[in-house]
Amino acid sequence: MKQKLVAAIYARKSVILKKGDTLNIQEDKCRENLKLRYKYDYDLTIKCFTDEKTGKDMDREEMQSMIEQIKEGKVQVVCAYKLDRFGRNAIELVNFIELLKKYNVKLHCVDDQINYDPTDDNDVMTKLMIVLLSVLAEMERNNIRQRVIVTVYSLARKGFWLGGTAPYGFVSVRVPNEGIIDDVGAKSICILNPYAEEIQVVKYMYATYKDEDVSYSELANRCNDLGYEPRFASMFDQHTIQGMLMNLVYVKAAPQIYDWLISKGYSVENIPARDKFDGKHALLTYGKTLRGEEADNNIEAENKNRKDVKDWIVAIAPHEGVIEANDWLVVQNKIERNKGSKSKKNTKHNNVLITSDMFRCGCCGGVISSFNRKSRTDDNVLYPHYRCENKRKRRGKLCDVDNLPATDVDEKIIDLIFEKRDEIASSVEYIKRNLMPARKEYVKKNIIPKLEKEIKVQLKKIDGFLENMSSGKLNDNVLEMVNNKIEECNVKIKELEERIAEEDNKMLSMDKNHQNLDLLIDKFFSLDKTDFMKLPMKDKRNLVRLLIKEVVWDGENVHVYFKTPDSVCGGDTTDSLSINTALTNVDMVKQHF
């Protein structure tokens, strides 16, 4: 009887570059190679593992699945079409080879003609070849990355659309790159084409804002009243309007636009020459967003994910602008003037409303916020009211629920809390366990174990490098490369340790807040209403939020939903929801008044 042998084929294709041998071709060539080697001497079983991800690291689902089976002793041979299919990170490739050696798993790479037997200690050349190919694979990955960057940069400089959702008023169209742009290897490119129906909306927005004294919100309401719709929302809002009025994608790039860009701090090096601004074509901006570590380190900026305008790239786009340069500048100047005159929302009533920010509209599901209504006889007297935000934004067309006197509601909710204190006391331990949802969620998503695991990975990499260095079989160039990689690992470990310290501090801070709230809820049961009202506003609000899930106003009744466990009240209480003393068994208490 033939001895059983399990071989694993690993195939990978990068979905980013969309080139190279397909997964099926890789599998077929590996399968053919394995059958020639083992079919006649072994009872061969072949397993296939495939990933469609980049080779920057080995954090791939199928790759990790294969590694787990290697560790469990379920695989005796691994085969890939080329060594770089496992990855293009030299450190991880070397560590992968060490893993195969540890579990006595043979390796075959068809195209590279690598046939590695971990039991053959005299096969020095194969090990050296693997190390060199690993280095070359990482170098090739860096070259690929650089070519992609250069291609994107070249396309950006010439104003082509790089992908993603096209701006309102345009659609992205892919066209063959037939002599349009020669210095990149792109077979096709994307350009923006105007969408006539939406362009008319854009022109209306600019004309209205330029000629009339309207705010973003008022302009949004006008667009909504006229039946204009944004692409991914039910109606326009002030933020969408602001973004569209400031977007360079609509303006005809005349020389005065160049002067405006320079006056706003754009770098001369990152915008076309002034004589390229022909007053016909529009502009596109690129490279506005910080990513990865750059964003994490930009903690002092107002928007940490946004670069300074001096680092933005501005290019003349192939599509034509739809807004005249002078009109666009009038709009920008008006926006600049209105920044200083922007009225601030009056929030004085928030100092007296305990239940503010807890309301939801029962008619449309929108947020209910508070506002001050002036007295009819004395402008200095203000009465707090609750109002649906959808009603305010659409002036009653989306929702027409009545406004609610806030002070009266506030007082009745506090009365209700003290009426229900005995029922609340029966579930106080449940409330304590759930009084910090933010902390619970943070604990659930705690990344400290992941950071500690990553430190172990880096230490293991260093051990692998040191073992290779101690073998005395590496030349000077490879030794220098390995030393650099060890230093990179040490730097990474230091960064991870700093992250762990930060996360520990966050957890300690949350624990302290948790203890304070725990004490506060205990204190509640020793207070009467008079003593409660003497507490600082912050403590009163925190306590109310610990006990109440949300408050819903439907135009007729106020529904108060308390936080309680299912065991507070047994049986089906659906028919009792309108009764003042009813407690439901659906994780809340519902009260009407």
Secondary structure, DSSP 8 states (H G I E B T S, - for coil): --EEEEEEEEEE--TTT--SS-HHHHHHHHHHHHHHHHTTTEEEEEEEEEE-S-SSSS--HHHHHHHHHHHTT--SEEEESSGGGT-S-HHHHHHHHHHHHHTT-EEEETTTTEEE-TT-TT-HHHHHHHHHHHHHHHHHHHHHHHHHHHHHHHHHHTT-B-SSS--TTEEEEEEE-SSS--SS--SEEEEEEE-HHHHHHHHHHHHHHHHS---HHHHHHHHHHTT---SSSSS--HHHHHHHHT-GGGB---HHHHHHHHHTT--GGGS--GGG--SSEEEEEE--B--THHHHH-TTSSSTTB--GGG-EEEEEEEE-SB-HHHHHHHHHHHHHHHHT------GGGGT-SSTT-EEETTT--BEEEEEEE-SS-TT-EEEEEEEHHHHHTTTSS-----EEHHHHHHHHHHHHHHTHHHHHTTHHHHHHTS-HHHHHHHHT--HHHHHHHHHHHHHHHHHHHHHHHTT-S-HHHHHHHHHHHHHHHHHHHHHHHHHHHHHHHHHHHHHHHHHHHHHHHHHTT--HHHHHTS-HHHHHHHHHHHEEEEEE-SS-EEEEE---GGGS-S--GGGTTSTT---SSSSEEEE-
